[in-house]
């Protein structure tokens, strides 16, 4: 969030909130509010200008201004204004104003940037846009396409998900927003109801599981469903799943890639659930009667 970015940059400059407030001729409370990602956008621009910073986005397309860039990204995500407003919990007039370069509130910009996966951050003026390596969305043997039969049952319990942060390009999960490999959903904030089928190499799998736990604990999401190998002997399982998530141990070995596939997993699988309600867990147990539900 841009508030977190401002806090980091202020501390890097060895400035207190009061010192920055004095330099910008703004109130202490105003700077404090910025760091909670609130307040007027024009005053936020004034504060970051004093620090010689400007707003950039790691996934933003080219455009003449920030609002136009976000509009292009919305279109790339194939989201209507109505759908984006619903996901970001903002009014349509606010979004229309933002896309026309009339940004009134920092919180609105942050919400839109979060849903679109814009990756907004603050960089020094005249410094080149940062280069990011996308290490989290591995492909090839690390990526196992989620079985359609499994997804069908999950849709009956949870409906369409809001976000798939590590989406495959073929037969994607039913989600309103998909972050692909180039977006690097491992480094972006998540939102809403999330489904995750992470890469299964040991290093990336651990990163995604810890990311899911962090996003849940931060309150960014209301639900996260993660499909993982049931490797209860691993450190990441005990760090991020055991006693931290509800777990559905699936019977047998999944066939990844859809019905009729010979791509049977060489490992048992489980669903780790963060934020699922009692009713949803009961429905899930009904959908998978031969599986074992372990409540945290």
N, C-alpha and C positions, 0 to 999 in steps of 0.2 A: 504494500500500500504506500501511497505517496507520503502519508504521515510518518510511516516508519523510515522512509527514505530521508525525509527532512531531519528527523531525529539523528540518524546516523551521520549525515553530513554536518549537522551542527556540532555534534560531539567531536567529529574529526577535525573541525576547525577550532576546537577547544573553547567553544562559546557556551555559556549558560543560556537558559531561556530568557532571562532578564537582559543579558548582554545583546542577544539577537533582537529582542524587543526594542531596546534602546537604539540600536543601529538602524532599524527599520521604521522607527517612530510609531510603533504599534504597541498595543497593550500586552502585558505578560499573558493574560488570559487568551488573547488572540493567537499568539504563538503556540501556547499549550493546546488550544483547540485544533490548530493545524496538525499537530503531532498525533491527534486522535482521528485524523482524516475528516475534519469538519471545518466549517467556516467559509467565508467568501473567497471565491477563486481569484478575483482581482487582487485581493490583499495577499493571498498565497504567492501569486506571481511577484508581488513587490518584495516579499521576504526572500524568495529564492534568487531574485535578481541581485540583492545585496550580497549573497553568497556566490555570485557569479555562476549560477546553475540554471539549467533549462530542462524541460520535460522531454523525455524520449521514450520510445516503446520498442522493445526487442522484436515484436511481431507486427509492427505498424507498416502498412504499405506507404509508398510515396504520396504526398499530397501538399497542398498549399498551406494548410493549417491543421491543427490537431483534430478539430471536429470533422474535417473532410477525411482524414486518415482513418478515424474511427468508423465513419460511415462506410468507407471502402472495405474495412475489415468486417463490419457487420454483413455486408453483401457477400463477401467471400465465405463467411460462415453460413450463408443462406438463411439469415434471420430477418424476418420482417420487423418493422419498428414496433408493432404491437407485441410480438413475441419477445423481443429484447426488453421492452418495458416491463413485461410480466416477470421475466427472469431476474431483472435488476431491481425490481420493485421501485420503479420511478414512473412519473407521469409522462404521457406522450409529448405534451408541450415542452417539458424539460429536455427530452431527447432531441426534439426538432431544433430547439435553441442551441443545444450542444453541437449538433451537426452543422449548424450555420455559424459556428465560431462564437456563439453567445453563451459561454459557460458561466453560470452564476454561482454554483456551489461545488466545492471540492469533493464532497461526498458523492455527488451525482457522477462526476468524472471517474471517481474510483470504482463505483459500482459498475458502470458501463465497461471500464477497462478490465475489471475482474471477469465479468461474464464472457467478454470477447477474447480473453486471453491475450490482451495487448502487451502485457509485460511492462507496464509503465515504470519508469525509474527516473532519477535525477542525474544529470551528467554535467560536467563543467562546460560552460559556453565555449564554442569553437572546437571542442574535442570531438574526434570522430566517434560515431556510434559504436558501442561496445560489440565485440564479436563473441558470440556464445557457441560453445560446442554442445551438441545435443547428445548427451550420453545416456539418457534414460529410456528412450523408446527403441530398444534394439529390435532387429528384425531377424529373418532367417530362422535358425533352429531355436532361437530364444523366444520366438513369438508363436503362441499356440492359439489358433482361432477358436473363439468361444463356441461350444456346441449349441446349435440352434434349439435343440430340445431343452437344454438347461435354461437358455434365455427365455423361451416361451413360458416356462413356469415362473421365472422371476418377474416377467411383465405382469402376470396375473396377480402377483402379490404387491409389487411396487409400482406398476404402471411404467410409462416411459420415463427413463432417467433424464435428469437435467444435463448431466455432463459425463462424457467418457474421456478422461484426460490422457489415455494412451491408446487411442483408437487405431485399429487396423484399417487399411484402405479398402479391403475387400469385405463385403457383407458386414458393415459396421453394426455395433450395438444400437438399438433404438434409443437415441439420446438427442436432446434438443441442441446440444453443442458438442462437437468433437474436436479434441486437440490431437493433431497428427504429429508425426515424428519431428517435423521442422518447427512445430510450435513448442516442443519440449514441455509437456504438461508436468513433468517432475519439478520444474522450477517455477511454475505459475501457481497462483492461489486457486483453490477449487471453490465450488459453491453448490448449494442445493442437494439434490439426491444424485449420488455419484456411483457409477459402476467401473470397476478396475479389473482388467485381466492383464497383469504386468508381464514384462519379459521375465523369463525363468532362469536366466543365468544368475548365479549366486549373488554377485555384487549388485546388479540392478534390482533384483527381487527384494533384497534387503532395503535398498533406497526407497522403493515404492511403498513397501509396507510401513516403514517409518514415516514416510510422507503422509500416508493415510491416517496414521495415528495422530500426527501433528495437526493436520487439517481438522480432524474431529475434535481434538482437545482445544483448539483455538476458537471453536464455534463457527468456523467458516461454512460448515456443511450441516445438514440435518440428518443425512444418511449416507453411509459409504458401504458398498458391498464389494468385497475383494475375493476373486477366485484365485486360490493359491494351492501349491502342492502341500499336502499334509505332512510337513517335515517337522514333527514335534521335537526332534532332537537338536534343532538348530538354535543359534543364539538369537537370530531375528524373531523367531517364533515366540520365544520367551520375553523378548524386549517389547514387542509391539502387539502380540495377539493374546497370549495366555493371560487370563484374568483382566484383559483390557477390552476384548471383543466377545460378542456371542459367536459361537462357532457351530456350523453345520458340517459334520463329517459325511461326505457323500459315499454311498456304497459303490464298490467296484472301481473300475478304471474308466475315466471319461474318454470318449472318442472325439478328439478335437477336429474341427473342420466341417462339421455337419453330419447328418445321417448318411450311412453307407460308407463313411470314411474308414480307412484301415489305419489311421493315425492314432492308434490307441496309446494313451499316456503310459509311460513306464513308472508311474508313481500314483498313489492315491491323492485325491483332491478334497478340498474343503472350502467353504465360504466363511470368510471372516466378516462380521457385520458390526458396524459402529453406528449406534443411534437408532437401530430398529426398535419399533414399539412392540409391546407384548402381543398385540393383535397380529402384527406382521409376522412375528416369530411363530405364533400358533398356526397361521396360514401357511408359512413356509414348511413347518413340520408336517402339515397335511399334504402339501404338494410332494414332499419327499418322505413317504411313510417308512421307508426302509433305511433311512439315514439317521444319524445320531446327532441330536441337538444338545449342545453343551452351553448352558447359560453362564455368563460371567458372574 
